[in-house]
Amino acid sequence: MAEHGAHLTTASAFEDRPSIFEVVAQDSLMSAVRPALQHVAKVLAESNPDRYGFLWRWFDELYTLLDLLLQQQYLSSCSASFSENFYGLKRVPLRGGRKLPGRLAPFGLPQKQHWKSLCLLVLVPYLKTKLEKLVSRLREEDDYSIHPPSSAWKRFYRAFLAAYPFVNLAWEGCFLAQQLCYILGKARHHSPLLRLAGVRLVRLTAEDLQALEKKPLAEGAAQPPACSVKGQVKSAVKKALGGLAFSLSTGLSVGVFFLQFLEWWYSSENQETIKSLTALPAPPPPLHLDHDTASPLLPKLKTICPLCRKIRANDTALSTSGFVFCYRCAYNHVKSHQRCPITGYATELQHLVKLYMPEN
């Protein structure tokens, strides 16, 4: 059984394709970053609506713009998306169903595969998010019956709402079937979007890593100085966009580690560990408490006052020890000795707590 399942976690000796866990993890990375940034935008908008309200109103568009710059930078410099590069993967173009040999990650993808990958990485999540928000809004309108019952618009969007769950099921089922085929070794792609882009994922090789390290030095040495004003402006804009994309990618890399730490810290499996670390220590037992039931200070009946040896009247507890006495007995003893008569704990009159019993 272990031999048959070994291909789930390790790459085959004849293939450099990643395992199913790596590709699923890189797919879920960006889906975890988006809610985190959305929460930040919501907090800022609620703290100062006049200044930061636009972040919440136009979050989808702003996030798509940042995602476009980020993915463009990584596809151009690493032949991979941000999440794929984070897990040490790259995209390689396919021609006739076969990988084109000899292309290192820093050289990027061919133009056709590059723009296909960029559109599918950025536009598909944006359109899917907009569609989900549209469906949610239409369902609210349907619940509150905003449109007249016999209007053509109401009949149309009711049909749309009825068909959407089946369309979404077919969409998710297509991805699931592709992943199952990838697990069983029947497919070279774990996602239909990669097939549409004409690429597949492989692990970065040692040559790729060496080329990625040498690329900044080679670009700085090979870049000629710009003579014209237009060339200088173009070079400055290019450097600014590259610096913005690099800063964004670096910040996201640090943020991803922090996000994964928070996800682990607040996971259900870690809650018991957190409770054990943050719980207050148990208080020590009373120093002067005699556990012997025959002790003259502790009567056998719980309704007897330990001081006067009679049925308690006006039950009063000492908050320092928890023992219960008659009010008069506890008041006189604490006033005279400033301590609990059973445990010897230091006690003041303000530590007397009147107990109201149901029979009273």
C-alpha atoms as a printed R data frame, in Angstrom:
    type eleno elety resid chain resno       x      y       z
1   ATOM     1    CA   MET     A     1   0.000  0.000   0.000
2   ATOM     2    CA   ALA     A     2   2.842  2.391   0.857
3   ATOM     3    CA   GLU     A     3   4.514  1.682  -2.483
4   ATOM     4    CA   HIS     A     4   1.325  2.458  -4.412
5   ATOM     5    CA   GLY     A     5   0.826  5.751  -2.511
6   ATOM     6    CA   ALA     A     6   4.414  6.938  -2.600
7   ATOM     7    CA   HIS     A     7   3.821  9.079  -5.699
8   ATOM     8    CA   LEU     A     8   1.486 11.336  -3.691
9   ATOM     9    CA   THR     A     9   4.335 12.872  -1.711
10  ATOM    10    CA   THR     A    10   7.441 12.352  -3.823
11  ATOM    11    CA   ALA     A    11   8.220 13.081  -7.442
12  ATOM    12    CA   SER     A    12   8.787 10.263  -9.848
13  ATOM    13    CA   ALA     A    13  12.332  9.437 -10.839
14  ATOM    14    CA   PHE     A    14  11.472 10.262 -14.469
15  ATOM    15    CA   GLU     A    15   9.500 13.452 -13.854
16  ATOM    16    CA   ASP     A    16  10.195 16.737 -12.129
17  ATOM    17    CA   ARG     A    17   6.562 17.512 -11.458
18  ATOM    18    CA   PRO     A    18   5.585 18.610  -7.941
19  ATOM    19    CA   SER     A    19   3.427 16.599  -5.595
20  ATOM    20    CA   ILE     A    20  -0.290 17.229  -5.191
21  ATOM    21    CA   PHE     A    21   0.326 18.785  -1.777
22  ATOM    22    CA   GLU     A    22   2.658 21.399  -3.219
23  ATOM    23    CA   VAL     A    23   0.322 22.470  -5.996
24  ATOM    24    CA   VAL     A    24  -2.729 22.592  -3.728
25  ATOM    25    CA   ALA     A    25  -0.779 24.601  -1.136
26  ATOM    26    CA   GLN     A    26   0.310 27.190  -3.699
27  ATOM    27    CA   ASP     A    27  -3.273 27.434  -4.979
28  ATOM    28    CA   SER     A    28  -4.590 28.165  -1.490
29  ATOM    29    CA   LEU     A    29  -1.872 30.727  -0.701
30  ATOM    30    CA   MET     A    30  -3.370 33.662  -2.607
31  ATOM    31    CA   SER     A    31  -6.860 32.739  -1.429
32  ATOM    32    CA   ALA     A    32  -5.573 33.242   2.136
33  ATOM    33    CA   VAL     A    33  -3.847 36.552   1.340
34  ATOM    34    CA   ARG     A    34  -6.969 38.180  -0.123
35  ATOM    35    CA   PRO     A    35  -9.186 37.905   3.031
36  ATOM    36    CA   ALA     A    36  -6.317 39.226   5.160
37  ATOM    37    CA   LEU     A    37  -5.900 42.332   2.989
38  ATOM    38    CA   GLN     A    38  -9.670 42.739   2.842
39  ATOM    39    CA   HIS     A    39  -9.850 42.736   6.631
40  ATOM    40    CA   VAL     A    40  -7.140 45.411   6.787
41  ATOM    41    CA   ALA     A    41  -9.083 47.561   4.313
42  ATOM    42    CA   LYS     A    42 -12.277 47.102   6.357
43  ATOM    43    CA   VAL     A    43 -10.592 48.126   9.610
44  ATOM    44    CA   LEU     A    44  -9.091 51.229   7.980
45  ATOM    45    CA   ALA     A    45 -12.410 52.171   6.389
46  ATOM    46    CA   GLU     A    46 -14.273 51.817   9.682
47  ATOM    47    CA   SER     A    47 -11.649 53.835  11.578
48  ATOM    48    CA   ASN     A    48 -11.711 56.766   9.119
49  ATOM    49    CA   PRO     A    49 -14.447 56.477   6.442
50  ATOM    50    CA   ASP     A    50 -13.639 59.832   4.821
51  ATOM    51    CA   ARG     A    51  -9.996 59.023   4.229
52  ATOM    52    CA   TYR     A    52  -9.964 55.240   3.773
53  ATOM    53    CA   GLY     A    53 -13.522 54.479   2.701
54  ATOM    54    CA   PHE     A    54 -12.467 54.099  -0.931
55  ATOM    55    CA   LEU     A    55 -10.257 51.145   0.054
56  ATOM    56    CA   TRP     A    56 -13.354 49.170   1.015
57  ATOM    57    CA   ARG     A    57 -15.562 50.401  -1.851
58  ATOM    58    CA   TRP     A    58 -12.971 49.676  -4.547
59  ATOM    59    CA   PHE     A    59 -11.150 46.804  -2.850
60  ATOM    60    CA   ASP     A    60 -11.717 44.310  -5.666
61  ATOM    61    CA   GLU     A    61 -10.328 46.666  -8.297
62  ATOM    62    CA   LEU     A    62  -7.361 47.789  -6.169
63  ATOM    63    CA   TYR     A    63  -6.510 44.202  -5.240
64  ATOM    64    CA   THR     A    64  -6.727 43.160  -8.896
65  ATOM    65    CA   LEU     A    65  -4.371 45.993  -9.877
66  ATOM    66    CA   LEU     A    66  -1.839 44.982  -7.220
67  ATOM    67    CA   ASP     A    67  -2.223 41.346  -8.206
68  ATOM    68    CA   LEU     A    68  -1.618 42.288 -11.831
69  ATOM    69    CA   LEU     A    69   1.644 44.084 -10.994
70  ATOM    70    CA   LEU     A    70   2.759 41.266  -8.714
71  ATOM    71    CA   GLN     A    71   2.037 38.436 -11.138
72  ATOM    72    CA   GLN     A    72   3.536 40.373 -14.064
73  ATOM    73    CA   GLN     A    73   6.757 40.846 -12.116
74  ATOM    74    CA   TYR     A    74   7.038 37.182 -11.155
75  ATOM    75    CA   LEU     A    75   6.028 35.816 -14.555
76  ATOM    76    CA   SER     A    76   8.633 38.038 -16.220
77  ATOM    77    CA   SER     A    77  11.483 37.347 -13.810
78  ATOM    78    CA   CYS     A    78  10.745 33.847 -12.469
79  ATOM    79    CA   SER     A    79   8.416 32.158 -15.003
80  ATOM    80    CA   ALA     A    80   5.933 31.596 -12.183
81  ATOM    81    CA   SER     A    81   3.220 33.296 -10.204
82  ATOM    82    CA   PHE     A    82   3.942 34.634  -6.746
83  ATOM    83    CA   SER     A    83   2.539 31.580  -4.961
84  ATOM    84    CA   GLU     A    84   4.236 29.152  -7.332
85  ATOM    85    CA   ASN     A    85   7.609 30.826  -6.837
86  ATOM    86    CA   PHE     A    86   7.021 30.834  -3.075
87  ATOM    87    CA   TYR     A    87   6.874 27.026  -3.147
88  ATOM    88    CA   GLY     A    88   9.858 26.645  -5.507
89  ATOM    89    CA   LEU     A    89   7.901 25.967  -8.693
90  ATOM    90    CA   LYS     A    90   7.976 27.423 -12.202
91  ATOM    91    CA   ARG     A    91   5.919 27.269 -15.381
92  ATOM    92    CA   VAL     A    92   7.279 25.661 -18.510
93  ATOM    93    CA   PRO     A    93   5.624 26.050 -21.946
94  ATOM    94    CA   LEU     A    94   4.231 23.026 -23.739
95  ATOM    95    CA   ARG     A    95   4.162 22.399 -27.463
96  ATOM    96    CA   GLY     A    96   2.215 19.435 -28.746
97  ATOM    97    CA   GLY     A    97   1.729 18.245 -25.149
98  ATOM    98    CA   ARG     A    98   5.486 18.123 -24.488
99  ATOM    99    CA   LYS     A    99   7.705 20.398 -22.397
100 ATOM   100    CA   LEU     A   100  10.118 22.619 -24.292
101 ATOM   101    CA   PRO     A   101  13.630 21.794 -23.029
102 ATOM   102    CA   GLY     A   102  16.424 24.115 -21.981
103 ATOM   103    CA   ARG     A   103  14.483 27.187 -20.759
104 ATOM   104    CA   LEU     A   104  15.596 28.604 -17.408
105 ATOM   105    CA   ALA     A   105  13.241 30.427 -15.045
106 ATOM   106    CA   PRO     A   106  14.794 33.967 -15.315
107 ATOM   107    CA   PHE     A   107  14.156 34.108 -19.075
108 ATOM   108    CA   GLY     A   108  10.387 34.088 -18.577
109 ATOM   109    CA   LEU     A   109   7.729 32.440 -20.675
110 ATOM   110    CA   PRO     A   110   7.089 32.892 -24.389
111 ATOM   111    CA   GLN     A   111   4.847 35.863 -25.078
112 ATOM   112    CA   LYS     A   112   1.744 33.804 -25.844
113 ATOM   113    CA   GLN     A   113   1.941 31.677 -22.714
114 ATOM   114    CA   HIS     A   114   2.936 34.727 -20.656
115 ATOM   115    CA   TRP     A   115  -0.184 36.752 -21.474
116 ATOM   116    CA   LYS     A   116  -2.451 33.711 -21.214
117 ATOM   117    CA   SER     A   117  -1.063 32.947 -17.763
118 ATOM   118    CA   LEU     A   118  -1.389 36.569 -16.649
119 ATOM   119    CA   CYS     A   119  -5.022 36.824 -17.760
120 ATOM   120    CA   LEU     A   120  -6.003 33.535 -16.154
121 ATOM   121    CA   LEU     A   121  -4.171 34.356 -12.912
122 ATOM   122    CA   VAL     A   122  -5.697 37.834 -12.511
123 ATOM   123    CA   LEU     A   123  -8.975 38.060 -14.424
124 ATOM   124    CA   VAL     A   124 -10.526 34.691 -13.536
125 ATOM   125    CA   PRO     A   125 -10.437 35.289  -9.725
126 ATOM   126    CA   TYR     A   126 -11.706 38.865 -10.243
127 ATOM   127    CA   LEU     A   127 -14.638 37.777 -12.412
128 ATOM   128    CA   LYS     A   128 -15.478 34.915 -10.052
129 ATOM   129    CA   THR     A   129 -15.541 37.298  -7.078
130 ATOM   130    CA   LYS     A   130 -17.770 39.760  -8.937
131 ATOM   131    CA   LEU     A   131 -20.117 36.953  -9.967
132 ATOM   132    CA   GLU     A   132 -20.440 35.714  -6.384
133 ATOM   133    CA   LYS     A   133 -21.241 39.237  -5.175
134 ATOM   134    CA   LEU     A   134 -23.840 39.616  -7.940
135 ATOM   135    CA   VAL     A   135 -25.495 36.358  -6.949
136 ATOM   136    CA   SER     A   136 -25.540 37.419  -3.290
137 ATOM   137    CA   ARG     A   137 -27.116 40.774  -4.179
138 ATOM   138    CA   LEU     A   138 -29.744 39.162  -6.400
139 ATOM   139    CA   ARG     A   139 -30.657 36.729  -3.643
140 ATOM   140    CA   GLU     A   140 -31.177 39.604  -1.230
141 ATOM   141    CA   GLU     A   141 -33.375 41.383  -3.761
142 ATOM   142    CA   ASP     A   142 -35.325 38.179  -4.266
143 ATOM   143    CA   ASP     A   143 -35.814 37.727  -0.518
144 ATOM   144    CA   TYR     A   144 -37.117 41.285  -0.075
145 ATOM   145    CA   SER     A   145 -39.129 41.197  -3.352
146 ATOM   146    CA   ILE     A   146 -37.749 44.497  -4.603
147 ATOM   147    CA   HIS     A   147 -38.944 43.863  -8.183
148 ATOM   148    CA   PRO     A   148 -42.634 43.302  -9.107
149 ATOM   149    CA   PRO     A   149 -43.610 39.611  -9.046
150 ATOM   150    CA   SER     A   150 -44.478 39.497 -12.757
151 ATOM   151    CA   SER     A   151 -41.552 41.489 -14.120
152 ATOM   152    CA   ALA     A   152 -39.365 39.916 -16.809
153 ATOM   153    CA   TRP     A   153 -36.225 40.901 -14.860
154 ATOM   154    CA   LYS     A   154 -37.409 38.938 -11.819
155 ATOM   155    CA   ARG     A   155 -38.081 35.848 -13.930
156 ATOM   156    CA   PHE     A   156 -34.655 36.155 -15.536
157 ATOM   157    CA   TYR     A   157 -32.613 36.465 -12.368
158 ATOM   158    CA   ARG     A   158 -34.661 33.744 -10.647
159 ATOM   159    CA   ALA     A   159 -33.686 31.429 -13.480
160 ATOM   160    CA   PHE     A   160 -30.099 32.658 -13.141
161 ATOM   161    CA   LEU     A   161 -30.108 31.999  -9.384
162 ATOM   162    CA   ALA     A   162 -31.555 28.536  -9.949
163 ATOM   163    CA   ALA     A   163 -28.874 27.669 -12.520
164 ATOM   164    CA   TYR     A   164 -25.877 29.183 -10.698
165 ATOM   165    CA   PRO     A   165 -25.416 26.379  -8.103
166 ATOM   166    CA   PHE     A   166 -25.242 23.791 -10.893
167 ATOM   167    CA   VAL     A   167 -22.789 25.897 -12.912
168 ATOM   168    CA   ASN     A   168 -20.617 26.388  -9.825
169 ATOM   169    CA   LEU     A   169 -20.823 22.657  -9.072
170 ATOM   170    CA   ALA     A   170 -19.664 21.841 -12.608
171 ATOM   171    CA   TRP     A   171 -16.800 24.379 -12.280
172 ATOM   172    CA   GLU     A   172 -15.560 22.970  -8.976
173 ATOM   173    CA   GLY     A   173 -16.121 19.402 -10.165
174 ATOM   174    CA   CYS     A   174 -13.920 20.036 -13.189
175 ATOM   175    CA   PHE     A   175 -11.072 21.169 -10.926
176 ATOM   176    CA   LEU     A   176 -11.598 18.194  -8.600
177 ATOM   177    CA   ALA     A   177 -11.587 15.699 -11.478
178 ATOM   178    CA   GLN     A   178  -8.401 17.277 -12.856
179 ATOM   179    CA   GLN     A   179  -6.707 16.985  -9.466
180 ATOM   180    CA   LEU     A   180  -7.730 13.328  -9.153
181 ATOM   181    CA   CYS     A   181  -6.286 12.626 -12.586
182 ATOM   182    CA   TYR     A   182  -3.097 14.416 -11.530
183 ATOM   183    CA   ILE     A   183  -2.851 12.288  -8.365
184 ATOM   184    CA   LEU     A   184  -3.293  9.080 -10.359
185 ATOM   185    CA   GLY     A   185  -0.699 10.172 -12.914
186 ATOM   186    CA   LYS     A   186  -3.220 10.437 -15.757
187 ATOM   187    CA   ALA     A   187  -2.768 14.206 -16.275
188 ATOM   188    CA   ARG     A   188   0.179 16.584 -16.481
189 ATOM   189    CA   HIS     A   189  -1.821 19.521 -15.043
190 ATOM   190    CA   HIS     A   190  -3.556 19.763 -11.698
191 ATOM   191    CA   SER     A   191  -5.742 22.651 -12.926
192 ATOM   192    CA   PRO     A   192  -7.656 23.218 -16.184
193 ATOM   193    CA   LEU     A   193  -6.387 26.818 -16.181
194 ATOM   194    CA   LEU     A   194  -2.831 25.596 -16.707
195 ATOM   195    CA   ARG     A   195  -3.982 23.568 -19.690
196 ATOM   196    CA   LEU     A   196  -5.663 26.668 -21.148
197 ATOM   197    CA   ALA     A   197  -2.466 28.669 -20.627
198 ATOM   198    CA   GLY     A   198  -0.397 26.006 -22.397
199 ATOM   199    CA   VAL     A   199   1.997 25.470 -19.482
200 ATOM   200    CA   ARG     A   200   2.637 23.042 -16.671
201 ATOM   201    CA   LEU     A   201   4.334 23.268 -13.283
202 ATOM   202    CA   VAL     A   202   7.745 21.788 -12.485
203 ATOM   203    CA   ARG     A   203  10.198 22.223  -9.635
204 ATOM   204    CA   LEU     A   204  12.990 24.770  -9.838
205 ATOM   205    CA   THR     A   205  16.317 23.146 -10.650
206 ATOM   206    CA   ALA     A   206  19.764 24.065  -9.360
207 ATOM   207    CA   GLU     A   207  20.476 25.809 -12.675
208 ATOM   208    CA   ASP     A   208  17.315 27.894 -12.251
209 ATOM   209    CA   LEU     A   209  18.335 28.997  -8.761
210 ATOM   210    CA   GLN     A   210  21.826 29.950  -9.908
211 ATOM   211    CA   ALA     A   211  20.424 31.910 -12.852
212 ATOM   212    CA   LEU     A   212  17.947 33.728 -10.576
213 ATOM   213    CA   GLU     A   213  20.799 34.798  -8.308
214 ATOM   214    CA   LYS     A   214  22.947 36.045 -11.190
215 ATOM   215    CA   LYS     A   215  20.165 37.850 -13.084
216 ATOM   216    CA   PRO     A   216  20.191 41.178 -11.116
217 ATOM   217    CA   LEU     A   217  23.954 41.517 -11.515
218 ATOM   218    CA   ALA     A   218  23.812 40.726 -15.220
219 ATOM   219    CA   GLU     A   219  20.998 43.227 -15.830
220 ATOM   220    CA   GLY     A   220  22.869 45.995 -14.005
221 ATOM   221    CA   ALA     A   221  26.030 45.411 -16.025
222 ATOM   222    CA   ALA     A   222  24.325 45.033 -19.416
223 ATOM   223    CA   GLN     A   223  21.935 47.986 -19.207
224 ATOM   224    CA   PRO     A   224  23.242 50.906 -21.323
225 ATOM   225    CA   PRO     A   225  22.791 54.467 -20.094
226 ATOM   226    CA   ALA     A   226  19.754 56.266 -21.536
227 ATOM   227    CA   CYS     A   227  20.704 59.307 -23.619
228 ATOM   228    CA   SER     A   228  17.342 60.833 -24.551
229 ATOM   229    CA   VAL     A   229  14.771 62.273 -22.147
230 ATOM   230    CA   LYS     A   230  12.192 59.767 -23.353
231 ATOM   231    CA   GLY     A   231  14.556 56.892 -22.638
232 ATOM   232    CA   GLN     A   232  15.325 58.243 -19.184
233 ATOM   233    CA   VAL     A   233  11.630 58.615 -18.354
234 ATOM   234    CA   LYS     A   234  10.926 55.114 -19.646
235 ATOM   235    CA   SER     A   235  13.801 53.719 -17.623
236 ATOM   236    CA   ALA     A   236  12.655 55.560 -14.491
237 ATOM   237    CA   VAL     A   237   9.064 54.296 -14.868
238 ATOM   238    CA   LYS     A   238  10.325 50.772 -15.425
239 ATOM   239    CA   LYS     A   239  12.520 50.956 -12.322
240 ATOM   240    CA   ALA     A   240   9.655 52.416 -10.279
241 ATOM   241    CA   LEU     A   241   7.245 49.655 -11.325
242 ATOM   242    CA   GLY     A   242   9.901 47.026 -10.706
243 ATOM   243    CA   GLY     A   243  10.660 48.473  -7.276
244 ATOM   244    CA   LEU     A   244   6.936 48.596  -6.416
245 ATOM   245    CA   ALA     A   245   6.457 44.995  -7.491
246 ATOM   246    CA   PHE     A   246   9.568 43.917  -5.581
247 ATOM   247    CA   SER     A   247   8.441 45.740  -2.419
248 ATOM   248    CA   LEU     A   248   4.973 44.243  -2.725
249 ATOM   249    CA   SER     A   249   6.351 40.736  -3.236
250 ATOM   250    CA   THR     A   250   8.751 41.094  -0.299
251 ATOM   251    CA   GLY     A   251   6.006 42.403   1.952
252 ATOM   252    CA   LEU     A   252   3.686 39.600   0.895
253 ATOM   253    CA   SER     A   253   6.395 37.021   1.548
254 ATOM   254    CA   VAL     A   254   6.840 38.293   5.103
255 ATOM   255    CA   GLY     A   255   3.083 38.630   5.518
256 ATOM   256    CA   VAL     A   256   2.517 35.063   4.359
257 ATOM   257    CA   PHE     A   257   4.837 33.730   7.069
258 ATOM   258    CA   PHE     A   258   3.029 35.878   9.642
259 ATOM   259    CA   LEU     A   259  -0.366 34.749   8.313
260 ATOM   260    CA   GLN     A   260   0.603 31.096   8.492
261 ATOM   261    CA   PHE     A   261   1.857 31.627  12.060
262 ATOM   262    CA   LEU     A   262  -1.476 33.190  13.065
263 ATOM   263    CA   GLU     A   263  -3.344 30.352  11.363
264 ATOM   264    CA   TRP     A   264  -1.320 27.822  13.368
265 ATOM   265    CA   TRP     A   265  -1.637 29.819  16.605
266 ATOM   266    CA   TYR     A   266  -5.432 30.011  16.427
267 ATOM   267    CA   SER     A   267  -5.980 26.512  15.034
268 ATOM   268    CA   SER     A   268  -8.200 24.151  16.999
269 ATOM   269    CA   GLU     A   269  -5.333 21.697  17.476
270 ATOM   270    CA   ASN     A   270  -3.265 24.390  19.164
271 ATOM   271    CA   GLN     A   271  -5.957 25.694  21.515
272 ATOM   272    CA   GLU     A   272  -5.133 23.203  24.270
273 ATOM   273    CA   THR     A   273  -1.474 24.230  24.139
274 ATOM   274    CA   ILE     A   274  -2.429 27.912  24.312
275 ATOM   275    CA   LYS     A   275  -4.671 27.284  27.319
276 ATOM   276    CA   SER     A   276  -1.943 25.401  29.125
277 ATOM   277    CA   LEU     A   277   0.529 28.225  28.465
278 ATOM   278    CA   THR     A   278  -1.765 31.110  29.376
279 ATOM   279    CA   ALA     A   279  -3.773 29.545  32.227
280 ATOM   280    CA   LEU     A   280  -3.198 30.927  35.706
281 ATOM   281    CA   PRO     A   281  -1.422 28.565  38.125
282 ATOM   282    CA   ALA     A   282  -3.578 26.758  40.675
283 ATOM   283    CA   PRO     A   283  -3.468 28.434  44.094
284 ATOM   284    CA   PRO     A   284  -1.726 26.491  46.880
285 ATOM   285    CA   PRO     A   285  -3.866 24.718  49.491
286 ATOM   286    CA   PRO     A   286  -4.650 26.541  52.783
287 ATOM   287    CA   LEU     A   287  -1.630 26.402  55.055
288 ATOM   288    CA   HIS     A   288  -3.533 25.981  58.331
289 ATOM   289    CA   LEU     A   289  -6.398 23.835  57.100
290 ATOM   290    CA   ASP     A   290  -6.871 20.617  59.086
291 ATOM   291    CA   HIS     A   291  -8.372 17.934  56.796
292 ATOM   292    CA   ASP     A   292  -9.246 15.663  59.727
293 ATOM   293    CA   THR     A   293 -13.054 15.432  60.068
294 ATOM   294    CA   ALA     A   294 -12.694 15.138  63.854
295 ATOM   295    CA   SER     A   295 -11.029 18.551  64.091
296 ATOM   296    CA   PRO     A   296 -12.821 20.942  66.451
297 ATOM   297    CA   LEU     A   297 -12.574 23.678  63.804
298 ATOM   298    CA   LEU     A   298 -14.393 21.712  61.096
299 ATOM   299    CA   PRO     A   299 -17.782 20.296  62.145
300 ATOM   300    CA   LYS     A   300 -19.128 17.239  60.394
301 ATOM   301    CA   LEU     A   301 -22.337 18.952  59.338
302 ATOM   302    CA   LYS     A   302 -21.875 21.566  56.664
303 ATOM   303    CA   THR     A   303 -24.685 23.707  58.064
304 ATOM   304    CA   ILE     A   304 -22.868 24.198  61.407
305 ATOM   305    CA   CYS     A   305 -20.810 27.325  62.009
306 ATOM   306    CA   PRO     A   306 -17.197 26.368  62.842
307 ATOM   307    CA   LEU     A   307 -17.021 29.109  65.507
308 ATOM   308    CA   CYS     A   308 -20.232 28.890  67.538
309 ATOM   309    CA   ARG     A   309 -21.022 25.229  66.735
310 ATOM   310    CA   LYS     A   310 -24.648 26.079  66.016
311 ATOM   311    CA   ILE     A   311 -26.783 26.200  62.883
312 ATOM   312    CA   ARG     A   312 -25.553 29.137  60.883
313 ATOM   313    CA   ALA     A   313 -27.587 32.334  60.942
314 ATOM   314    CA   ASN     A   314 -27.118 34.932  58.184
315 ATOM   315    CA   ASP     A   315 -24.605 32.860  56.237
316 ATOM   316    CA   THR     A   316 -21.468 34.859  55.455
317 ATOM   317    CA   ALA     A   317 -18.433 33.693  53.491
318 ATOM   318    CA   LEU     A   318 -14.892 34.977  53.666
319 ATOM   319    CA   SER     A   319 -13.669 35.774  50.145
320 ATOM   320    CA   THR     A   320 -10.063 35.051  51.182
321 ATOM   321    CA   SER     A   321 -10.725 31.399  52.059
322 ATOM   322    CA   GLY     A   322 -14.274 30.500  50.980
323 ATOM   323    CA   PHE     A   323 -15.411 29.155  54.367
324 ATOM   324    CA   VAL     A   324 -18.884 30.084  55.634
325 ATOM   325    CA   PHE     A   325 -19.802 31.258  59.153
326 ATOM   326    CA   CYS     A   326 -22.552 33.089  60.964
327 ATOM   327    CA   TYR     A   327 -22.371 36.767  60.195
328 ATOM   328    CA   ARG     A   328 -21.977 37.787  63.844
329 ATOM   329    CA   CYS     A   329 -19.288 35.151  64.473
330 ATOM   330    CA   ALA     A   330 -17.293 36.026  61.372
331 ATOM   331    CA   TYR     A   331 -17.609 39.772  61.995
332 ATOM   332    CA   ASN     A   332 -16.390 39.586  65.604
333 ATOM   333    CA   HIS     A   333 -13.528 37.199  64.830
334 ATOM   334    CA   VAL     A   334 -12.232 39.128  61.820
335 ATOM   335    CA   LYS     A   335 -12.549 42.434  63.649
336 ATOM   336    CA   SER     A   336 -10.503 41.104  66.547
337 ATOM   337    CA   HIS     A   337  -7.898 38.944  64.751
338 ATOM   338    CA   GLN     A   338  -7.833 40.188  61.106
339 ATOM   339    CA   ARG     A   339  -7.539 36.639  59.778
340 ATOM   340    CA   CYS     A   340  -9.648 33.650  58.753
341 ATOM   341    CA   PRO     A   341 -10.325 31.349  61.746
342 ATOM   342    CA   ILE     A   342  -9.795 28.204  59.647
343 ATOM   343    CA   THR     A   343  -6.909 28.970  57.284
344 ATOM   344    CA   GLY     A   344  -5.228 31.852  59.052
345 ATOM   345    CA   TYR     A   345  -5.275 33.956  55.862
346 ATOM   346    CA   ALA     A   346  -5.154 37.702  56.432
347 ATOM   347    CA   THR     A   347  -8.734 38.970  56.232
348 ATOM   348    CA   GLU     A   348 -10.446 42.343  56.611
349 ATOM   349    CA   LEU     A   349 -14.074 43.255  57.192
350 ATOM   350    CA   GLN     A   350 -14.547 44.085  53.503
351 ATOM   351    CA   HIS     A   351 -13.859 40.429  52.713
352 ATOM   352    CA   LEU     A   352 -17.125 39.338  54.340
353 ATOM   353    CA   VAL     A   353 -19.680 38.316  51.690
354 ATOM   354    CA   LYS     A   354 -23.327 37.858  52.634
355 ATOM   355    CA   LEU     A   355 -24.901 34.698  51.161
356 ATOM   356    CA   TYR     A   356 -28.587 34.744  50.268
357 ATOM   357    CA   MET     A   357 -29.991 31.219  50.511
358 ATOM   358    CA   PRO     A   358 -33.210 30.152  48.722
359 ATOM   359    CA   GLU     A   359 -34.985 29.484  52.022
360 ATOM   360    CA   ASN     A   360 -34.242 33.044  53.126
